[in-house]
Amino acid sequence: MLVVDQVCVRRGAVFTLQDVSLSLAPGKTLAVVGESGAGKSTLISVILGLVPCASGAVTWDEAPVRACRPALVMQEPRSAFNPVMSLGRSVMEPVRAQGLEVDANRLARLCAGLKIAPDVLDRRPNEVSIGQAQRAGILRALIAAPPLVLFDEPLSALDAVTQKHTARLIAQLQGEEGFAALIVTHDLGYASAFADDIAVLRAGRIEELTPANTFVEAPETAYGRTLRDAAFALGALERVA
Protein backbone atom coordinates (compact mmCIF):
# COMPACT_ATOMS: atom_id res chain seq x y z
CA MET A 1 0.00 0.00 0.00
CA LEU A 2 1.09 3.54 -0.80
CA VAL A 3 0.96 5.74 2.30
CA VAL A 4 1.47 9.50 2.29
CA ASP A 5 1.67 10.50 5.96
CA GLN A 6 1.43 14.13 7.08
CA VAL A 7 3.64 15.36 4.25
CA CYS A 8 4.71 18.99 4.15
CA VAL A 9 6.76 20.53 1.34
CA ARG A 10 8.25 23.98 1.70
CA ARG A 11 9.39 26.30 -1.07
CA GLY A 12 11.20 29.09 0.70
CA ALA A 13 8.86 30.35 3.39
CA VAL A 14 5.74 28.99 1.64
CA PHE A 15 4.27 25.52 2.06
CA THR A 16 3.32 24.00 -1.31
CA LEU A 17 1.96 20.92 0.48
CA GLN A 18 0.83 20.96 4.09
CA ASP A 19 -0.17 17.98 6.24
CA VAL A 20 -1.17 15.86 3.24
CA SER A 21 -2.19 12.31 4.15
CA LEU A 22 -3.67 9.64 1.91
CA SER A 23 -3.33 5.95 1.16
CA LEU A 24 -3.79 3.80 -1.91
CA ALA A 25 -4.15 0.02 -1.99
CA PRO A 26 -3.24 -2.31 -4.88
CA GLY A 27 -5.95 -2.49 -7.52
CA LYS A 28 -7.46 0.83 -6.47
CA THR A 29 -7.52 4.22 -8.18
CA LEU A 30 -7.28 7.57 -6.42
CA ALA A 31 -7.93 10.74 -8.40
CA VAL A 32 -6.46 14.00 -7.09
CA VAL A 33 -8.33 17.04 -8.39
CA GLY A 34 -8.07 20.77 -7.83
CA GLU A 35 -7.20 24.05 -9.48
CA SER A 36 -3.87 24.76 -11.18
CA GLY A 37 -1.26 25.52 -8.54
CA ALA A 38 -3.01 23.45 -5.87
CA GLY A 39 0.03 21.18 -5.49
CA LYS A 40 -1.09 18.17 -7.54
CA SER A 41 2.08 17.77 -9.59
CA THR A 42 4.18 18.50 -6.50
CA LEU A 43 2.46 15.58 -4.80
CA ILE A 44 3.53 13.26 -7.63
CA SER A 45 7.11 14.57 -7.39
CA VAL A 46 7.13 13.90 -3.65
CA ILE A 47 5.85 10.35 -4.11
CA LEU A 48 8.59 9.70 -6.68
CA GLY A 49 11.22 11.12 -4.33
CA LEU A 50 12.08 13.98 -6.70
CA VAL A 51 11.09 16.64 -4.16
CA PRO A 52 12.07 16.23 -0.48
CA CYS A 53 9.56 16.50 2.34
CA ALA A 54 10.06 19.14 4.99
CA SER A 55 8.26 16.70 7.26
CA GLY A 56 6.18 13.55 6.98
CA ALA A 57 6.91 10.41 4.97
CA VAL A 58 5.91 8.53 1.83
CA THR A 59 6.17 4.73 1.79
CA TRP A 60 5.15 1.68 -0.22
CA ASP A 61 4.65 -1.35 2.03
CA GLU A 62 6.59 0.54 4.71
CA ALA A 63 9.63 0.88 2.42
CA PRO A 64 10.79 3.76 0.19
CA VAL A 65 8.52 4.07 -2.83
CA ARG A 66 11.43 3.77 -5.28
CA ALA A 67 11.78 0.13 -4.21
CA CYS A 68 8.58 -0.77 -6.05
CA ARG A 69 9.77 0.94 -9.28
CA PRO A 70 6.69 3.12 -9.83
CA ALA A 71 5.85 4.27 -13.34
CA LEU A 72 4.93 7.80 -14.40
CA VAL A 73 2.83 9.17 -17.25
CA MET A 74 3.89 12.79 -17.65
CA GLN A 75 1.63 15.70 -18.49
CA GLU A 76 3.82 16.96 -21.36
CA PRO A 77 4.08 13.93 -23.65
CA ARG A 78 6.81 15.04 -26.06
CA SER A 79 9.14 16.36 -23.35
CA ALA A 80 8.76 13.02 -21.55
CA PHE A 81 10.95 11.36 -24.20
CA ASN A 82 14.59 11.65 -25.16
CA PRO A 83 14.45 13.77 -28.34
CA VAL A 84 17.24 11.86 -30.13
CA MET A 85 15.91 8.37 -29.42
CA SER A 86 13.06 6.55 -31.12
CA LEU A 87 9.87 6.19 -29.11
CA GLY A 88 10.29 2.42 -29.19
CA ARG A 89 13.73 2.60 -27.60
CA SER A 90 12.42 4.92 -24.88
CA VAL A 91 9.40 2.69 -24.27
CA MET A 92 11.70 -0.27 -23.65
CA GLU A 93 13.91 1.59 -21.15
CA PRO A 94 11.94 0.48 -18.03
CA VAL A 95 12.12 -3.14 -19.21
CA ARG A 96 15.87 -3.02 -19.82
CA ALA A 97 16.55 -1.07 -16.61
CA GLN A 98 14.99 -3.88 -14.58
CA GLY A 99 16.81 -6.63 -16.48
CA LEU A 100 13.53 -8.02 -17.79
CA GLU A 101 12.82 -9.76 -21.07
CA VAL A 102 10.61 -7.98 -23.56
CA ASP A 103 7.22 -9.73 -23.69
CA ALA A 104 6.34 -9.50 -27.39
CA ASN A 105 2.73 -10.53 -26.78
CA ARG A 106 2.28 -7.89 -24.09
CA LEU A 107 3.83 -5.23 -26.28
CA ALA A 108 1.60 -6.15 -29.22
CA ARG A 109 -1.51 -6.19 -27.03
CA LEU A 110 -0.77 -2.81 -25.47
CA CYS A 111 0.03 -1.25 -28.84
CA ALA A 112 -3.23 -2.58 -30.26
CA GLY A 113 -5.21 -1.37 -27.26
CA LEU A 114 -3.61 2.08 -27.39
CA LYS A 115 -3.93 2.21 -31.18
CA ILE A 116 -0.21 2.68 -31.71
CA ALA A 117 0.85 1.61 -35.19
CA PRO A 118 4.20 -0.28 -35.30
CA ASP A 119 5.88 2.43 -37.39
CA VAL A 120 5.09 5.08 -34.76
CA LEU A 121 7.59 3.50 -32.36
CA ASP A 122 10.32 3.89 -34.99
CA ARG A 123 9.93 7.68 -34.98
CA ARG A 124 11.37 10.34 -32.70
CA PRO A 125 9.14 12.49 -30.45
CA ASN A 126 9.14 15.46 -32.84
CA GLU A 127 8.01 13.20 -35.70
CA VAL A 128 4.70 12.16 -34.14
CA SER A 129 1.56 13.98 -33.06
CA ILE A 130 1.14 15.01 -29.43
CA GLY A 131 -1.62 12.40 -29.09
CA GLN A 132 0.67 9.65 -30.39
CA ALA A 133 3.36 10.74 -27.94
CA GLN A 134 0.81 10.66 -25.11
CA ARG A 135 -0.21 7.10 -25.95
CA ALA A 136 3.44 6.06 -26.20
CA GLY A 137 3.97 7.52 -22.72
CA ILE A 138 1.15 5.39 -21.37
CA LEU A 139 2.66 2.35 -23.13
CA ARG A 140 6.05 3.00 -21.51
CA ALA A 141 4.45 3.28 -18.06
CA LEU A 142 2.54 0.01 -18.37
CA ILE A 143 4.98 -2.17 -20.33
CA ALA A 144 6.92 -3.45 -17.29
CA ALA A 145 3.74 -4.20 -15.26
CA PRO A 146 4.59 -1.89 -12.31
CA PRO A 147 2.68 -2.17 -9.01
CA LEU A 148 2.15 1.61 -8.84
CA VAL A 149 1.42 3.98 -11.73
CA LEU A 150 1.23 7.76 -11.37
CA PHE A 151 -0.74 9.55 -14.08
CA ASP A 152 -0.33 13.32 -14.51
CA GLU A 153 -3.20 14.40 -16.80
CA PRO A 154 -2.84 11.20 -18.89
CA LEU A 155 -5.66 11.93 -21.34
CA SER A 156 -5.26 15.67 -21.86
CA ALA A 157 -3.65 15.41 -25.32
CA LEU A 158 -6.18 12.90 -26.69
CA ASP A 159 -9.44 13.46 -28.54
CA ALA A 160 -12.70 12.55 -26.78
CA VAL A 161 -13.12 9.14 -28.44
CA THR A 162 -9.51 8.11 -27.78
CA GLN A 163 -9.76 9.41 -24.19
CA LYS A 164 -12.66 7.07 -23.44
CA HIS A 165 -11.03 4.10 -25.18
CA THR A 166 -7.70 4.64 -23.40
CA ALA A 167 -9.31 5.11 -19.99
CA ARG A 168 -11.17 1.83 -20.41
CA LEU A 169 -7.99 0.02 -21.45
CA ILE A 170 -6.14 1.30 -18.37
CA ALA A 171 -9.04 0.20 -16.15
CA GLN A 172 -9.12 -3.22 -17.81
CA LEU A 173 -5.38 -3.77 -17.31
CA GLN A 174 -5.65 -2.60 -13.71
CA GLY A 175 -8.40 -5.15 -13.11
CA GLU A 176 -6.22 -7.90 -14.53
CA GLU A 177 -2.88 -6.91 -12.98
CA GLY A 178 -3.91 -5.17 -9.77
CA PHE A 179 -1.64 -2.14 -9.93
CA ALA A 180 -2.45 0.92 -7.84
CA ALA A 181 -3.15 4.09 -9.82
CA LEU A 182 -2.93 7.70 -8.68
CA ILE A 183 -4.36 10.11 -11.23
CA VAL A 184 -3.84 13.86 -11.15
CA THR A 185 -6.46 15.46 -13.36
CA HIS A 186 -8.70 18.46 -13.96
CA ASP A 187 -11.25 16.14 -15.60
CA LEU A 188 -13.90 15.36 -12.99
CA GLY A 189 -15.81 13.27 -15.51
CA TYR A 190 -12.83 10.95 -15.89
CA ALA A 191 -12.17 10.96 -12.15
CA SER A 192 -15.76 10.11 -11.22
CA ALA A 193 -16.05 7.37 -13.86
CA PHE A 194 -12.79 5.51 -13.20
CA ALA A 195 -11.55 6.38 -9.68
CA ASP A 196 -12.56 4.64 -6.47
CA ASP A 197 -11.88 7.76 -4.40
CA ILE A 198 -11.39 11.46 -5.10
CA ALA A 199 -9.07 13.72 -3.12
CA VAL A 200 -9.67 17.45 -3.49
CA LEU A 201 -6.44 19.44 -3.13
CA ARG A 202 -6.59 23.17 -2.50
CA ALA A 203 -3.60 25.43 -1.82
CA GLY A 204 -1.52 22.43 -0.77
CA ARG A 205 -4.08 20.92 1.62
CA ILE A 206 -6.52 18.04 1.26
CA GLU A 207 -9.98 19.64 1.45
CA GLU A 208 -11.82 16.34 1.29
CA LEU A 209 -11.19 12.70 0.49
CA THR A 210 -14.33 10.75 -0.40
CA PRO A 211 -15.56 7.86 -2.57
CA ALA A 212 -16.06 9.04 -6.15
CA ASN A 213 -19.82 8.40 -6.12
CA THR A 214 -20.22 10.34 -2.90
CA PHE A 215 -18.31 13.28 -4.33
CA VAL A 216 -20.54 13.46 -7.41
CA GLU A 217 -23.74 13.24 -5.37
CA ALA A 218 -22.80 15.39 -2.37
CA PRO A 219 -19.33 16.90 -1.92
CA GLU A 220 -18.45 17.44 1.73
CA THR A 221 -17.02 20.95 1.36
CA ALA A 222 -18.07 24.20 -0.29
CA TYR A 223 -14.95 24.12 -2.48
CA GLY A 224 -15.74 20.57 -3.56
CA ARG A 225 -19.24 21.65 -4.53
CA THR A 226 -17.78 24.52 -6.55
CA LEU A 227 -15.59 22.12 -8.53
CA ARG A 228 -18.43 19.64 -8.99
CA ASP A 229 -20.92 22.31 -10.12
CA ALA A 230 -18.41 23.81 -12.55
CA ALA A 231 -17.97 20.36 -14.13
CA PHE A 232 -21.76 20.06 -14.46
CA ALA A 233 -21.95 23.49 -16.10
CA LEU A 234 -19.25 22.58 -18.63
CA GLY A 235 -20.91 19.26 -19.43
CA ALA A 236 -17.87 17.35 -18.20
CA LEU A 237 -19.87 15.55 -15.53
CA GLU A 238 -23.32 13.99 -15.60
CA ARG A 239 -25.68 14.37 -12.70
CA VAL A 240 -26.47 11.21 -10.80
CA ALA A 241 -30.17 10.30 -10.98
Protein Blocks (a to p, Z undefined) as FASTA:
>chain_A
ZZdehiacdehjbcfbghiacdddehiacddeddehilmmmmmmmmnopaccfbdcddee
hiafklnopadddfblmlmpcfkbcfklmmmmmmmmnopacdfklmmmmmmmnopafklm
mpcfklccfklmmmmmmmmmmmnopabdcdehkllmpcfklmmmmmmmmmmmmmmnopac
ddddfblklmmmmmmbdcddeehiafbdcdfklmmmopfbfklmmmmmmmmmnopaccdZ
Z
